Amino acid sequence: MKKFQALIFVFCLVVSFAFIPWAFSGDFPSRPIKIVVNYSPGGAHDIVARALQAPLAEALKTTVIVENVPGGSTKIGTTSVRKSDPDGYTLVIQAVSAWVNYYYGKVYDYKPWVELTPIASVVAFPSWVIEVQAESPFKTWQDLVKEAKKRPGELTCSGPSASGALAYGYKVATKAAGIKTRYVPFKGNKPAQTALLGGHVDFSITGTQNSVHMMQAGKTRALAISSNGRYWAIPDVPTFTELGLSAPNNGFLGIYAPDGLSKDIAAVLTKGFEKALKDPDYVDLVKNRYFMAPEYMNAMELNKAALAVDAMMEKIKASSK
């Protein structure tokens, strides 16, 4: 009788595991995978996620869906993934802005890079570009600083949000230059640049991909970039380091899954992204159209990079007290 009961118990245990989709990875993926973009369409996150759709679908032999879930300075989209089942079918593309939002924007009450499972890094780029209209009287960063010191608090700068990496970059640059200007937040990079082009603000802080396109179209002029040395896409633009504003600051976009994801499924996803990033069309699109570097980091390397940013933020926060 006891043997029979033991067999029944084992049978029930096996059946129960069959209903947990993330328990085993043998048939993963068996349905579409969703990548959540925690910004509105048109920004770097959205561009890269959509560029990855086809090569990732090919690598994993399934459909890849991109869903924009903006709001809450990235918290809404990120938290929706955090609360999802850890089955590998819901991912989020996350940037260094999460660290800034946690430490400076008081957006998160948890550390996304700790509470989520790292999968892979898919692109890297300089974090900040300061730009003006092509017709602006400010030909250089020094010109802007000189005018800002003449009229403290009068010059205005547009950016894509009230907090985040770009808002933080604005604070870094203006504080280092010893100037007081007003920051005007918008809901995304495009509205922020539209305000610049319309003459509603004096300068703007944005990402590389947005700035280079506008420069090529003859609509804007970059005054500074946070790259490690002159950036290959706009080599005439001086760096933050050259201008004495800050050390190089480069961002990356990483793919994360909910906490609790099995190691087997995580490995399948990581390998899938590694293969997708080698796709010639993806490399050409990201590098030559969006002016970012399609640099791959596996889960371990991404976690190491995330913890390094975390440690740096801890030091900056401690030194500012």
N, C-alpha and C positions, 0 to 999 in steps of 0.2 A: 504493500500500500504506500509506504514511504517513498519507494522507488518511483511509483507511478506519479505521486505528487511532485516529486523532484522534476520528472520529465515534463509535467504540465507547466511547472514554474519556468523551466528553460524555454519551453515553446512560447509562452506568453511574453517572455523577455525578448525573444527574437522577433516576434510579431510587433511588439511595441517599438523596437528600433527601426522596423521597416517603415514606420510612419514619421520618422524624424529624417527629413530630406538631407540634412547636413551630416548625418552620422557616417556615411560612406561616400566615396568619390568615384566609384567605379563607372557610373553612368553620367558623371558631371562633365559638361553641362547638358541637360536634357530639355531645357526651355530657354527663352530669351534672358539675357543679362541686361540689367539696367544700370547706367551710370548717371548718378544725380549730379547736376551742376548747380552749385549753391549761389549762382548769380543769374542775372537776366541774360537773354541771348546777346551775342555779339562780343563778349569779352574773351580774355585769354582762355579761361576755363572752358567756355562753350566751344570756342574754335578748336581747341586741342581735342576735346572729347568727341566732337563730330568728325574730326580728321582721323580719329582712331577707330571709328565705327566699322568701316569696311575691313581694314587689315586685322582687327581683333576678331571680328566675326569669322573671317577666314581661318585665323589661327586656332580658334576654339570650336569651330564648326557649329556655330549657333548664331542667332540674331542678337544684335547689340542695339539697345535703345538708349537715347539720351533724353533725360527729363530735366528741365529747368525748374528749380525750386528756390527762388530768390527770397530775400527778406531776412530781417534780424541780423544784418551784417554777417551773413553766411550761417548763422546758427540754425535757422529753420531747416534748411536742406541737410546740413550735417547731422542734426539731431534725428531727423527722419530716418537716416541710414543707421545711426547708432541704435535706434529702437527696432530696426528690422530683424528678421530672422537671420542668424549667421549661417546661411546656406550657400553663399557665394553668388547669389543672383541679384543682389543690390549692393552697389558700390558708390563711392563718392570721390570726385576729383577735388583735391584740397591743396591750398597754397599756404605759404608762410604767413599769410594774413591771419590765419587761425591763431598763431602764436601772439601776434600783435593784438588781436581782438581779446585774447585771454588776459594778457598782461596789462594792456593799456586801455582797451575799450570796455572792459568789464562786461563783455558780451557773453562769454562762456562761464559756466560754473563747473566745468570739467575741462580737462586737457584732451582735445580730440586726438592728438597723436599718441596718447597713452590709452585712451578708452576705445580706440578703433584698431583694427588689425592692418598693419602696413602690407601692401602688395607689391608696388613698384613705383618708381619715379619715371615720368614719361617725357619731361621737357625741362630745360633750364634757361634762365634769361636774367638780365640785369633787372633789379627790382624797381628802380625809379628813373624816370626821365622828366626833367623840367623843361617846359616848352612855352613859347610865346607865338603870337600871330606872326606870319611872315612880314607884315607891314609894321610890326611893333618897333618903337624907337629903341628898345633894348636889344642891342646886337650881341651882347655878352652877359653872363651872369653878373659880372662886376657892374655893368650899366644898371641892371635891375636893383642891385644892392645899394648903389649910390642914390638912386631915386627913392628907394624905400626909406633910407635914412633921412632924406629931406622931408618926407611926408609919412611919419610913423603912423601905422594903422590904417593907411588909406589904400594901398595897393591890395588887390584881391587875387586869390588863387583858387581855382576849381579843382575838385577831386571827386572820385566815384563814391565816396561814403564818408560818414562822420568819423569812423574809426577804420582800422585795417592797415595794411602795409603801406599804402600810398599816403594816407593821412599821417602815418608815423614818419614816413620819409620827408614829408613837408615840414614837420616839426624839427626833424634832424637838421635839415638844410637851413631853415630860417634861424634856428637857435645858434648854429655854428657861425652863421654870417652876422649875427647880432642885429637882426632886423625884426620889426614888428609889422606883420601884414595880416589880412583877414582870410581865413580859409572858408570856402563856400562848398559844402558837400552836395553831391548829386547822386541820383540812383543809377550809377553805372558810368563807365568810361565815356560812352558816346554822348550822353547829355552833358558831361563835364567838358568835353571837347567842343561841343556845339556852343556852349556858353563862351568859350574862348574865341571861337571863330566869329561869333556874333558881337564880340567886343564888350561882353557883359562882365568879364574879368580880365585882369592884366596878365596873368600867367596861369599855367596849369601843371599838375603833376600827374603823370600817366605811366602806362607800361610801354615797353619797347615796341611791341607790334603795332600799337595805335600810333605812336609817334612817328615811326619810320614811314608808314603809309602816308601820313599827312605831310611829312617833309618832302617825300617824292612827288606829291601832288602840288607842291609849292604853296601850301596853305599855312604851314607852321615852320618854326625854327627851334631846334633843341639848344638849350643853353648848358645842360649838364646831364651826365648819365652815371649811374652807380656801378658800372662794370669794373671788372678787375683788369685794368688796362683799357686802351681804346677799343671800342666795340667794332667788330668787323663790318657791321651793317651801316654804321654812321661814324667812321673813323675820325672825322673832323671835330667831333663834339668832345670837349674836355670832360674828364671824369670827376666825380665827387672828391676823390682823393687828391687830384691835381689842384682842385679849388679849395682844398682844406676844409671840406664839409663833413667827410666821414671816411671810414675805411670802405673798401668795396662791399657792396651788398647785392648778392645775387639770389634770386628766388628759384623755386622749383615747383612743379606740380606733381603731386603724388596721388596714387590711387589707394584708397582705404576701404576696408570691409568692416562689418560689425564685429565686435569682440566676441570670441567664442568660436570663430571659424576654425574648422578642422585643418590641421597642417597639410593633409593631402589635397584638399580643395584649394587652399592657399597656394600650394606649389603649382597646381594646374593653372591657376590664374596668373601667377608670376611668370611662368614659362610662356603663357599666351601673350602677355604684354611684351616680353622680351622679343618674341618672334614678330609681333605687330610693329614694333619700333624699327625693325630692319626693312620694312616695306619701303621700296624706293619712292613710291608716290607720297607716303606719309613724310618721309625725310625731306623730299623736295617741297612739299606743301608747307611744312613747319619752318624750314630754314629759309627758303627763297620767297615765300609769300608772307609769312608771319614773323620772320626774322628772329626766331628762337632756335635754341640748340636741342635737337632730339636726343638728349642724353638719358641713358637708361641706368637706373639703380635697382638692384633686386631688393627684396623685402628687408634683408638684414642691413644693407647699405642705406636704404631709405630710413630705417629706424635709427641708425647711427647718426645720419644727417639731422634727423628731427630732434634727437636728444642734444646734439651740438647746438642747434638753434635755441632749444629750451634753456640750456646752460648759459648761453650768451644773454638771453633775455633776463634770466635771474640776476646776472651780474649787473646789467644795465639798470634794472629795477632797484637793486640794492644800492648802487652808487648814486641814484637820484634822490634817495631819502635824506 
